[in-house]
Amino acid sequence: MSKSKSRNVFIAVCISPAIILFTIFMALPTFEVFRMSLYNWADFQKIRNLSD
């Protein structure tokens, strides 16, 4: 393996955990919040009496 190729593999191995963690804990929740904001949540905000 050439020196530059092994360096690129080393960089990819070092950066991949950060990319995976960023995707799991930042990108996916942000996408889910955006997706949930597209729904109409008015039905869930109605106040109900406990006696009903």
Protein Blocks (a to p, Z undefined) as FASTA:
>chain_A
ZZklmmmmmmmmmmmmmmmmmmmmmmmmmmmmmmmmmpcfklmmpccdfkZZ
